[in-house]
Amino acid sequence: MNEPYDGPILEIKNLSISFFTRLFEIPAVMDFSCTVMPGEAMGLVGESGCGKSTVALGVMQDLGVNGECVSGSIKFKGRELTTMSQAELRELRGSEIAMIYQEPMASLNPAMKIGKQLMEVPMIHEGVSKQVAYDMAIDVVESVRLPDPKRIMNAFPHQLSGGQQQRIVIAMALMSKPSLLILDEPTTALDVTVEAGIVDLVKDLGKKYGTSMLFISHNLGLILDTCDRLCVMYSGEAVETGSIEDVFDKMRHPYTQALFRSIPLPGANKNESPLVAIPGNFPLPHERPNGCNFGPRCNYFEAGRCDASEIKMEAFAQNNRHHSRCVKFNEIDWNAKLAAGNDTKKVMSGDIVLKVDNLKKYYEVAANAVFGGGEKRVVKANETITFEARESETLAIVGESGCGKSTLAKVLMGLETATDGSVNLLGEDVGNTMIQDRDIKTVSSVQMVFQNPFDTLNPAMTVGSQIIRALEIFGVGNSPAEREDRMLQLLDLVKLPREFASRMPRQLSGGQKQRVGIARAFAGDAKIVVADEPVSALDVSVQAAVTQLLMDIQRENKTTLLFISHDLSIVRYLSDRVMVMYLGHVVEMGTTEQIFSPPYHPYTEALLSAVPIADTSIVKKRVVLDGDIPSAMNPPTGCPFQTRCLYKDKVKNNLCDIEVPPTRILANNHEMKCHLSDKVLDAMGPVITQTKKKSPAKVKQA
């Protein structure tokens, strides 16, 4: 057990970190300062490339051969880390300072059982016996709320789910009860319900062990749920730091304000108050402007003042632990009502363009999937799915990984065929027709925007030639000149400069690549666009721009948008109707208002409770599900959700164990697949409530 310490656990002062190439120095972090007190959780937020992870690696003194702390100080319990020997650092790492990375499998040895990996920590750092280490490992596995600790100890990493793997990594980090725990985007790869459990776990363990934390995330809602203080970073610098309440409710930097304007908080509306994307692009390290790094993108920029000289962090007069890097923070009216954006009238839904009736998609696999042989097993990926989608409508499809969302998308696209049921697309049944057998008109009318823009573009072809290739396939244009002209029009449509036609994908940012993917999807005048997590790989400010772009194109082209997502905040903002899926079943479907208001399906209630919301005025009912989503190869009997449902005991005669619930129609065509009685459903209270009135700047989003 590490000795108690009264002073700052971590004290970083004026830290600058650079990476050196053969040609030049790349300054990654500049003049960064922050202090973490005992038991305190400090959040680091900002866009990709702002230097968050570099700060963490600086604390670990793990910057590689090219990285170096060029100036400033990093003190851990009063000891300077930058001047320590490798032997001293090895003594600290893992015992006093531990780090949890984004991808849990990167921290686990795939060839070693979990128990042995956990036992190594106290055996190496504390020199305890094998039996003592085993007892400690069992205790910590129980602490991270994993069922059947002895079975977990005897398992290999690949035999655990992603959420279980991350819990084991947390357990490993806590084995020696470190004074400082660094978490680098620890929940990004996890489902929102699993994320909620991990967040609760981290908070509870922090209190139990008195551990201080440095929590790195791009999700402001997650920071609100886990941290006491936060530091907002932009282009290598800390631009604002303070308590959660100070920064969320009394923000004093234009970048912090811009971040909040670009995320869909409750009250944001795609028609009356659309999100406001941050203009321009994040500067590369060698392209940073003079003076304020945020100046070229700032609404309050003043030439000759904001770009005159280097700007230092200053304390906000009323609170010396609230600092801002802005020369005008005392002059800006932070509570001023934002100028109204371009309000857009709600587009009315048109005729039915897609009708799915009783769709089933099963996969037959060998019991021994690696070597074949053995009895055949059936994976029920989609089970009796029925829904309609109309022209100009946005239908969101939500649920955890493995619920069947992407399988449904594959059947719609013709990448898979239905096992049973029908898929009627623009009057034609295509459920059993693979994409290569569909006519060009049908293929071009339903297109897809994928999650990761990096994987969908050919790195060896220019942007323009990739869009022209799609036009050629869809038979658009009678000559190369016509296709060239249409390609330039598509770049206009997705708000990219026409000169981007000659650029290679590597010359584009993530948001720009996603825009190219959208332009290509609309090359054949698509009537239906299946968007599979199209903004989850993007920074929040870029998310706002891409989301707004999809809405603008939809209004102009009357496109039907099937929006697949696990982010219920963005779903609430842009969808007209929502379909909630669990283990291949549609468990609830209705208008956005119906889905976000009681009564809820128990699974929908858990999803809503799990969504982090970056608003201090919001209070949520906390519903944390136990266990992981069951395998589609071995689904539970009866209701698919019964193994995790918190309301199961309210249903008589063990009906949930025996019978799949029928689809019930509640008020105003609100559909639900659940055995709960009307009395229980009517007694449900709201998951999300607003406790205090926000300032005008927060209510009005644009």
Stockholm file with secondary structure:
# STOCKHOLM 1.0

chainA/1-702         MNEPYDGPILEIKNLSISFFTRLFEIPAVMDFSCTVMPGEAMGLVGESGCGKSTVALGVMQDLGVNGECVSGSIKFKGRELTTMSQAELRELRGSEIAMIYQEPMASLNPAMKIGKQLMEVPMIHEGVSKQVAYDMAIDVVESVRLPDPKRIMNAFPHQLSGGQQQRIVIAMALMSKPSLLILDEPTTALDVTVEAGIVDLVKDLGKKYGTSMLFISHNLGLILDTCDRLCVMYSGEAVETGSIEDVFDKMRHPYTQALFRSIPLPGANKNESPLVAIPGNFPLPHERPNGCNFGPRCNYFEAGRCDASEIKMEAFAQNNRHHSRCVKFNEIDWNAKLAAGNDTKKVMSGDIVLKVDNLKKYYEVAANAVFGGGEKRVVKANETITFEARESETLAIVGESGCGKSTLAKVLMGLETATDGSVNLLGEDVGNTMIQDRDIKTVSSVQMVFQNPFDTLNPAMTVGSQIIRALEIFGVGNSPAEREDRMLQLLDLVKLPREFASRMPRQLSGGQKQRVGIARAFAGDAKIVVADEPVSALDVSVQAAVTQLLMDIQRENKTTLLFISHDLSIVRYLSDRVMVMYLGHVVEMGTTEQIFSPPYHPYTEALLSAVPIADTSIVKKRVVLDGDIPSAMNPPTGCPFQTRCLYKDKVKNNLCDIEVPPTRILANNHEMKCHLSDKVLDAMGPVITQTKKKSPAKVKQA
#=GR chainA/1-702 SS CCCCCCSCSEEEEEEEEEEECSSCEEEEEEEEEEEECTTCEEEEECSTTSSHHHHHHHHHTCCTTTEEEEEEEEEETTEESTTCCHHHHHHHBTTTEEEECSSGGGGSCTTSCHHHHHHHHHHHHTCCCHHHHHHHHHHHHHHTTCSSHHHHHTSCGGGSCHHHHHHHHHHHHHTTCCSEEEEESTTTTSCHHHHHHHHHHHHHHHHHHTCEEEEECSCHHHHHHHCSEEEEEETTEEEEEEEHHHHHHSCCSHHHHHHHHTSCCTTCBTTTBCCCCCCSCCCCGGGCCSSCTTGGGCTTCCTTTTTSSCCCCEEETTEEEEEECCTTTTTSCTTSCCCCCCCCCCCCCCSEEEEEEEEEEEEEEESSTTTCCSCEEEEEEEEEEEEEEETTCEEEEECCTTSSHHHHHHHHHTSSCCSEEEEEETTEECTTCCGGGSCHHHHHHEEEECSCTTSSSCTTSCHHHHHHHHHHHTTCCSSHHHHHHHHHHHHHHTTCCGGGGGCCGGGSCHHHHHHHHHHHHTTTCCSEEEEESTTTTSCHHHHHHHHHHHHHHHHHHTCEEEEEESCHHHHHHHCSEEEEEETTEEEEEEEHHHHTSSSCCHHHHHHHHHSCCCCTTEEECCCCCCSCCCCTTSCCSSSTTTTTCTTGGGSGGGHHHHCCCCEEECGGGCEEECCCCHHHHHTCCCSEEECSCCCHHHHCCC
#=GC SS_cons         CCCCCCSCSEEEEEEEEEEECSSCEEEEEEEEEEEECTTCEEEEECSTTSSHHHHHHHHHTCCTTTEEEEEEEEEETTEESTTCCHHHHHHHBTTTEEEECSSGGGGSCTTSCHHHHHHHHHHHHTCCCHHHHHHHHHHHHHHTTCSSHHHHHTSCGGGSCHHHHHHHHHHHHHTTCCSEEEEESTTTTSCHHHHHHHHHHHHHHHHHHTCEEEEECSCHHHHHHHCSEEEEEETTEEEEEEEHHHHHHSCCSHHHHHHHHTSCCTTCBTTTBCCCCCCSCCCCGGGCCSSCTTGGGCTTCCTTTTTSSCCCCEEETTEEEEEECCTTTTTSCTTSCCCCCCCCCCCCCCSEEEEEEEEEEEEEEESSTTTCCSCEEEEEEEEEEEEEEETTCEEEEECCTTSSHHHHHHHHHTSSCCSEEEEEETTEECTTCCGGGSCHHHHHHEEEECSCTTSSSCTTSCHHHHHHHHHHHTTCCSSHHHHHHHHHHHHHHTTCCGGGGGCCGGGSCHHHHHHHHHHHHTTTCCSEEEEESTTTTSCHHHHHHHHHHHHHHHHHHTCEEEEEESCHHHHHHHCSEEEEEETTEEEEEEEHHHHTSSSCCHHHHHHHHHSCCCCTTEEECCCCCCSCCCCTTSCCSSSTTTTTCTTGGGSGGGHHHHCCCCEEECGGGCEEECCCCHHHHHTCCCSEEECSCCCHHHHCCC
//
